[in-house]
Amino acid sequence: MTASDRWLDNLRELGEELRDTFAQERRAIGALDHARLTYLAVHKQHLSERLAEARDAAPVSDLPAMRALFAALRIEAQANAMLASTATEAVRAMLGYEPGGYDRRARPTTVPAMTIRATY
């Protein structure tokens, strides 16, 4: 096995581990498991550092393989981000927060749930 093959195998292993982490993250988002999401965030950070090291050590001849792997990982990361955003919005709606428009920087704003205070 050449150094190039070892590098590519290492990169693929890291990529598969990150894909598995993304799958676990999707399940944790679905279950609203904050503790698991916190653990997975730290784990993803560690994996991204290892992937950056592997990327920097990449032989120039294997750049297409590396690009394909990173493109697939980017798609999964974007899907998880959209799922997390949707879950956040669902929880906010369940708590009674309503969209209130946009601020000066075009960020969505929310209106807190209406409260009715009655005194007798």
MODELLER restraints for C-alpha pairs under 7 A, 6 or more apart:
rsr = mdl.restraints
at = mdl.atoms
rsr.add(forms.Gaussian(group=physical.xy_distance, feature=features.Distance(at['CA:4:A'], at['CA:59:A']), mean=6.67, stdev=0.5))
rsr.add(forms.Gaussian(group=physical.xy_distance, feature=features.Distance(at['CA:7:A'], at['CA:58:A']), mean=6.96, stdev=0.5))
rsr.add(forms.Gaussian(group=physical.xy_distance, feature=features.Distance(at['CA:11:A'], at['CA:51:A']), mean=6.96, stdev=0.5))
rsr.add(forms.Gaussian(group=physical.xy_distance, feature=features.Distance(at['CA:11:A'], at['CA:54:A']), mean=6.39, stdev=0.5))
rsr.add(forms.Gaussian(group=physical.xy_distance, feature=features.Distance(at['CA:14:A'], at['CA:51:A']), mean=6.65, stdev=0.5))
rsr.add(forms.Gaussian(group=physical.xy_distance, feature=features.Distance(at['CA:15:A'], at['CA:69:A']), mean=7.00, stdev=0.5))
rsr.add(forms.Gaussian(group=physical.xy_distance, feature=features.Distance(at['CA:18:A'], at['CA:44:A']), mean=6.89, stdev=0.5))
rsr.add(forms.Gaussian(group=physical.xy_distance, feature=features.Distance(at['CA:18:A'], at['CA:47:A']), mean=6.70, stdev=0.5))
rsr.add(forms.Gaussian(group=physical.xy_distance, feature=features.Distance(at['CA:19:A'], at['CA:73:A']), mean=6.86, stdev=0.5))
rsr.add(forms.Gaussian(group=physical.xy_distance, feature=features.Distance(at['CA:21:A'], at['CA:40:A']), mean=6.88, stdev=0.5))
rsr.add(forms.Gaussian(group=physical.xy_distance, feature=features.Distance(at['CA:22:A'], at['CA:76:A']), mean=6.98, stdev=0.5))
rsr.add(forms.Gaussian(group=physical.xy_distance, feature=features.Distance(at['CA:25:A'], at['CA:37:A']), mean=6.35, stdev=0.5))
rsr.add(forms.Gaussian(group=physical.xy_distance, feature=features.Distance(at['CA:25:A'], at['CA:40:A']), mean=6.64, stdev=0.5))
rsr.add(forms.Gaussian(group=physical.xy_distance, feature=features.Distance(at['CA:26:A'], at['CA:80:A']), mean=6.33, stdev=0.5))
rsr.add(forms.Gaussian(group=physical.xy_distance, feature=features.Distance(at['CA:28:A'], at['CA:36:A']), mean=6.27, stdev=0.5))
rsr.add(forms.Gaussian(group=physical.xy_distance, feature=features.Distance(at['CA:28:A'], at['CA:37:A']), mean=6.13, stdev=0.5))
rsr.add(forms.Gaussian(group=physical.xy_distance, feature=features.Distance(at['CA:29:A'], at['CA:84:A']), mean=6.40, stdev=0.5))
rsr.add(forms.Gaussian(group=physical.xy_distance, feature=features.Distance(at['CA:96:A'], at['CA:112:A']), mean=6.91, stdev=0.5))
rsr.add(forms.Gaussian(group=physical.xy_distance, feature=features.Distance(at['CA:96:A'], at['CA:113:A']), mean=4.69, stdev=0.5))
rsr.add(forms.Gaussian(group=physical.xy_distance, feature=features.Distance(at['CA:97:A'], at['CA:110:A']), mean=6.20, stdev=0.5))
rsr.add(forms.Gaussian(group=physical.xy_distance, feature=features.Distance(at['CA:97:A'], at['CA:111:A']), mean=5.69, stdev=0.5))
rsr.add(forms.Gaussian(group=physical.xy_distance, feature=features.Distance(at['CA:97:A'], at['CA:112:A']), mean=4.85, stdev=0.5))
rsr.add(forms.Gaussian(group=physical.xy_distance, feature=features.Distance(at['CA:97:A'], at['CA:113:A']), mean=5.05, stdev=0.5))
rsr.add(forms.Gaussian(group=physical.xy_distance, feature=features.Distance(at['CA:98:A'], at['CA:110:A']), mean=5.43, stdev=0.5))
rsr.add(forms.Gaussian(group=physical.xy_distance, feature=features.Distance(at['CA:98:A'], at['CA:111:A']), mean=5.27, stdev=0.5))
rsr.add(forms.Gaussian(group=physical.xy_distance, feature=features.Distance(at['CA:98:A'], at['CA:112:A']), mean=6.76, stdev=0.5))
rsr.add(forms.Gaussian(group=physical.xy_distance, feature=features.Distance(at['CA:99:A'], at['CA:109:A']), mean=6.07, stdev=0.5))
rsr.add(forms.Gaussian(group=physical.xy_distance, feature=features.Distance(at['CA:99:A'], at['CA:110:A']), mean=4.45, stdev=0.5))
rsr.add(forms.Gaussian(group=physical.xy_distance, feature=features.Distance(at['CA:99:A'], at['CA:111:A']), mean=6.17, stdev=0.5))
rsr.add(forms.Gaussian(group=physical.xy_distance, feature=features.Distance(at['CA:100:A'], at['CA:109:A']), mean=5.18, stdev=0.5))
rsr.add(forms.Gaussian(group=physical.xy_distance, feature=features.Distance(at['CA:100:A'], at['CA:110:A']), mean=4.54, stdev=0.5))
rsr.add(forms.Gaussian(group=physical.xy_distance, feature=features.Distance(at['CA:100:A'], at['CA:111:A']), mean=5.29, stdev=0.5))
rsr.add(forms.Gaussian(group=physical.xy_distance, feature=features.Distance(at['CA:101:A'], at['CA:108:A']), mean=5.81, stdev=0.5))
rsr.add(forms.Gaussian(group=physical.xy_distance, feature=features.Distance(at['CA:101:A'], at['CA:109:A']), mean=5.49, stdev=0.5))
rsr.add(forms.Gaussian(group=physical.xy_distance, feature=features.Distance(at['CA:102:A'], at['CA:108:A']), mean=4.43, stdev=0.5))
rsr.add(forms.Gaussian(group=physical.xy_distance, feature=features.Distance(at['CA:102:A'], at['CA:109:A']), mean=5.28, stdev=0.5))
rsr.add(forms.Gaussian(group=physical.xy_distance, feature=features.Distance(at['CA:103:A'], at['CA:109:A']), mean=6.44, stdev=0.5))
